[in-house]
Amino acid sequence: MYVTLAQTVAENPGWMLELVMTNPEDAVYFPKAEGSLQEPEIEARLQVAKQLVAQQHLESAMLYSWSLVEATLKISRKNNI
């Protein structure tokens, strides 16, 4: 028996199905995706993560913070720290 994704989501309290679409031909997304954040950008975006925590968006804060950790690790690797 096959269960659709929507049915599986509906059967699990607290789950939500969100569809996010982007335009792959939109040049706005590519430069941001290719480059890594630099230290001032990381520090500024850390404030966003703190705001997410304050608003009780803990999962979002964790994912957002993890991206900042990855950017920090890239800088560290680049600088051979």
Backbone as numpy.savetxt, mean C-alpha at the origin, in Angstrom:
# Nx Ny Nz CAx CAy CAz Cx Cy Cz
-18.12 -28.71 -6.74 -18.96 -27.53 -6.74 -18.07 -26.28 -6.74
-18.35 -25.37 -7.63 -17.58 -24.14 -7.73 -18.29 -23.01 -7.01
-17.54 -22.27 -6.23 -18.09 -21.13 -5.50 -17.46 -19.88 -6.09
-18.28 -18.92 -6.41 -17.75 -17.69 -6.98 -17.06 -16.86 -5.91
-16.22 -15.99 -6.36 -15.51 -15.11 -5.44 -16.49 -14.26 -4.64
-17.49 -13.73 -5.29 -18.47 -12.89 -4.60 -19.21 -13.69 -3.52
-19.52 -14.95 -3.79 -20.20 -15.78 -2.80 -19.30 -16.03 -1.60
-18.04 -16.29 -1.86 -17.09 -16.53 -0.78 -16.96 -15.30 0.11
-16.88 -14.14 -0.50 -16.78 -12.90 0.26 -18.04 -12.68 1.08
-19.20 -12.92 0.47 -20.47 -12.72 1.16 -20.64 -13.64 2.36
-20.01 -14.79 2.32 -20.14 -15.77 3.40 -19.20 -15.50 4.57
-18.33 -14.53 4.43 -17.35 -14.24 5.47 -17.58 -12.86 6.05
-18.09 -12.78 7.27 -18.34 -11.47 7.90 -17.06 -10.64 7.96
-17.19 -9.41 7.63 -16.05 -8.51 7.68 -15.26 -8.45 6.38
-15.52 -9.38 5.46 -14.84 -9.37 4.17 -15.54 -8.40 3.24
-14.78 -7.81 2.32 -15.35 -6.88 1.38 -14.62 -7.06 0.05
-15.36 -7.05 -1.01 -14.78 -7.17 -2.34 -14.73 -5.79 -2.96
-13.52 -5.36 -3.33 -13.35 -4.06 -3.97 -12.65 -4.27 -5.29
-13.14 -3.65 -6.32 -12.51 -3.71 -7.63 -11.84 -2.37 -7.89
-10.55 -2.42 -8.14 -9.79 -1.21 -8.42 -9.25 -1.33 -9.83
-9.54 -0.35 -10.64 -9.09 -0.36 -12.02 -8.23 0.88 -12.28
-7.18 0.67 -13.03 -6.34 1.79 -13.44 -6.20 1.76 -14.95
-5.81 2.86 -15.49 -5.58 2.94 -16.91 -4.09 2.72 -17.16
-3.69 1.56 -17.70 -2.27 1.29 -17.89 -1.60 2.23 -18.88
-2.39 2.95 -19.64 -1.81 3.90 -20.60 -1.64 5.28 -19.98
-2.07 5.45 -18.74 -1.96 6.73 -18.07 -0.55 6.88 -17.54
0.20 7.79 -18.08 1.62 7.96 -17.73 1.82 8.44 -16.31
0.78 8.93 -15.64 0.92 9.43 -14.27 1.37 8.31 -13.34
0.92 7.09 -13.55 1.21 6.01 -12.63 2.63 5.46 -12.79
3.17 5.45 -13.97 4.44 4.80 -14.21 5.64 5.42 -13.49
5.84 6.73 -13.53 7.01 7.28 -12.84 6.99 6.98 -11.34
5.84 7.03 -10.72 5.75 6.77 -9.30 6.05 5.31 -9.00
5.64 4.42 -9.86 5.84 3.00 -9.62 7.29 2.59 -9.84
7.97 3.26 -10.74 9.34 2.88 -11.07 10.36 3.33 -10.03
10.20 4.51 -9.51 11.18 5.05 -8.59 10.85 4.70 -7.15
11.88 4.74 -6.33 11.67 4.48 -4.91 11.62 5.81 -4.17
10.95 5.81 -3.05 10.86 7.02 -2.24 12.23 7.37 -1.66
12.45 8.64 -1.46 13.67 9.11 -0.83 13.36 9.46 0.63
14.41 9.69 1.42 14.24 9.89 2.86 13.23 10.98 3.24
13.27 12.16 2.62 12.27 13.18 3.00 10.83 12.74 2.71
10.66 12.02 1.60 9.32 11.53 1.25 8.86 10.47 2.25
9.78 9.61 2.67 9.45 8.57 3.65 9.02 9.21 4.95
9.78 10.19 5.41 9.45 10.87 6.66 8.09 11.56 6.57
7.81 12.20 5.45 6.53 12.89 5.29 5.37 11.88 5.26
5.58 10.77 4.59 4.52 9.77 4.48 4.32 8.99 5.77
5.29 9.01 6.63 5.13 8.37 7.93 4.00 9.06 8.71
3.83 10.34 8.49 2.73 11.07 9.14 1.37 10.55 8.67
1.29 10.15 7.40 0.05 9.57 6.88 -0.25 8.27 7.60
0.78 7.45 7.80 0.60 6.18 8.52 0.12 6.44 9.95
0.68 7.45 10.59 0.25 7.78 11.95 -1.20 8.23 11.98
-1.62 8.97 10.96 -3.02 9.41 10.87 -3.94 8.21 10.68
-3.52 7.25 9.88 -4.33 6.05 9.67 -4.51 5.29 10.98
-3.44 5.21 11.78 -3.54 4.54 13.09 -4.51 5.31 13.98
-4.37 6.63 14.01 -5.24 7.45 14.85 -6.71 7.30 14.46
-6.97 7.03 13.19 -8.34 6.86 12.70 -8.78 5.40 12.77
-7.97 4.56 13.41 -8.28 3.14 13.58 -8.32 2.35 12.27
-7.60 2.81 11.26 -7.46 2.08 10.00 -6.16 1.28 10.09
-6.16 0.30 10.99 -4.92 -0.38 11.34 -4.34 -1.21 10.21
-5.18 -1.92 9.48 -4.66 -2.71 8.36 -4.05 -1.82 7.29
-4.73 -0.73 6.99 -4.20 0.21 5.99 -2.89 0.82 6.47
-2.83 1.14 7.76 -1.61 1.72 8.32 -0.46 0.74 8.23
-0.75 -0.53 8.51 0.30 -1.55 8.45 0.82 -1.71 7.03
-0.07 -1.78 6.05 0.36 -1.94 4.66 1.12 -0.71 4.17
0.62 0.45 4.52 1.27 1.69 4.13 2.66 1.78 4.77
2.73 1.43 6.05 4.01 1.47 6.76 5.00 0.48 6.16
4.49 -0.69 5.77 5.39 -1.69 5.19 6.02 -1.16 3.90
5.26 -0.42 3.11 5.84 0.14 1.89 6.96 1.13 2.24
6.80 1.82 3.37 7.85 2.75 3.82 9.07 1.98 4.30
8.85 0.84 4.95 9.97 -0.01 5.36 10.73 -0.49 4.14
10.02 -0.94 3.12 10.67 -1.41 1.90 11.49 -0.30 1.25
10.94 0.90 1.19 11.68 2.03 0.61 12.93 2.34 1.43
12.82 2.25 2.75 13.97 2.48 3.63 15.04 1.42 3.40
14.62 0.17 3.26 15.58 -0.91 3.01 16.29 -0.73 1.66
15.57 -0.25 0.66 16.20 0.02 -0.63 17.27 1.08 -0.51
16.98 2.12 0.26 17.97 3.18 0.47 19.18 2.62 1.20
18.91 1.80 2.24 20.01 1.21 3.02 20.89 0.33 2.15
20.25 -0.46 1.30 21.01 -1.34 0.40 21.83 -0.51 -0.58
21.21 0.54 -1.10 21.91 1.41 -2.05 23.13 2.07 -1.40
22.99 2.45 -0.13 24.08 3.10 0.60 25.00 2.11 1.30
24.74 0.82 1.12 25.53 -0.26 1.75 25.59 -0.12 3.26
24.44 0.17 3.87 24.38 0.31 5.32 24.09 -1.06 5.92
